[in-house]
Amino acid sequence: MDTAANELKKSDFYFDLPQELIAQDPLEDRSSSRLFMLDKETGQTEHHVFRDIVEYLNSGDCLVLNNTKVIPARLMGTKVDTGAAIEVLLLKRQDNDVWETLVKPGKKARPGTKLTFGDGSLTAEVIDVVEEGDRLIKFHYEGIFEEVLDRLGEMPLPPYITHKLQDKNRYQTVYAKYEGSAAAPTAGLHFTNELLEKITEKGVKIAYVTLHVGLGTFRPVKEEKILDHHMHSEFYRITREAADTINEAKASGHRVICVGTTSCRTVESAADENGKLAPCSGNTEIFIYPGYKFKVLDALITNFHLPESTLVMLVSALAGKDHVLQAYEEAIKERYRFFSFGDAMFIK
């Protein structure tokens, strides 16, 4: 273990963020968000509009996108015996109809508790309490679970977004394909189909990987020594086609540019020590912080993250903590919009 990493503290990644810079609503046009460019070597910065990204991608570069799809994972229900309101957030499917969930209020959801949702077409029973106080819940319904969920569930927006989302699709990338996320891979929200077309016309290769984003993404780091923080586990999959596309770009000396920390964690989890990828799937608990040596990723498109979060630690591993904190200070001064519906940063 690197001694420098051992001494990293949560407070090293603190910055003061004015509440009003947390974006509450998505922009009308996805690609009109702002783009903050940061040179990871020099710390130099530039300001652009997101759709200008095309100009900074080169023919032969590989753009890695996470094609997970957010499920409407927030269910509002009642306890069968008392009629008390209860909220269930689906985190991870364990077995056909058994899900690991986050229940509020948790104290009221002991094993054996029966729940009902909406018109009663979905019922459930709490069967166990697992780590972090999450509940295992078994669901009962007629027909197809995804269709029932689509009718009764709401999008699980992050806790810092207080506005109601008018259009479910705005918390979904335009290339979302495989259902399973409790949160969107938000760096991808800036892309439109038209922009992706321009990017491929320029000769940029696109590789789609899948990582189902868990709510652990928003779990604050509670320990002061960051190495004491326990990372949540998330499922990922890399296809033969994606592995080949990424490997070819690397082998021919082109850049691999990950869109979002989730794509980054996927390729870094799956690569061997030489940075080569093979088709695979599994669960990852990778925690990337300063001192980490990237095996695949050369550049990153990402949003602006919470102070002291594992995500701000990941971008600091790529561009250096001082460069990142200076860039964030500049972004705050320039009134960039932060978090899920906010603006983007390209670390090149």
Sequence and secondary structure as in RCSB ss.txt:
>XXXX:A:sequence
MDTAANELKKSDFYFDLPQELIAQDPLEDRSSSRLFMLDKETGQTEHHVFRDIVEYLNSGDCLVLNNTKVIPARL
MGTKVDTGAAIEVLLLKRQDNDVWETLVKPGKKARPGTKLTFGDGSLTAEVIDVVEEGDRLIKFHYEGIFEEVLD
RLGEMPLPPYITHKLQDKNRYQTVYAKYEGSAAAPTAGLHFTNELLEKITEKGVKIAYVTLHVGLGTFRPVKEEK
ILDHHMHSEFYRITREAADTINEAKASGHRVICVGTTSCRTVESAADENGKLAPCSGNTEIFIYPGYKFKVLDAL
ITNFHLPESTLVMLVSALAGKDHVLQAYEEAIKERYRFFSFGDAMFIK
>XXXX:A:secstr
  HHHHT BGGGG     GGGB  S  SSGGGSEEEEE TTT  EEEEEGGGGGGG  TT EEEEE EEE   EE
EEEETTT  EEEEEEEEEEETTEEEEEEESGGG  TT EEEETTTTEEEEEEEE GGG EEEEEEESS HHHHHH
HH B    TT  S  S GGGGS TT  EEEESS  GGGGG  HHHHHHHHHTT EEEEEEE   GGGG     SB
GGG     EEEEE HHHHHHHHHHHHTT  EEEEHHHHHHHHHHH  TTS   SEEEEE     TT   SS SEE
EEE   TT HHHHHHHHHH HHHHHHHHHHHHHTT  BSTTS EEEE 
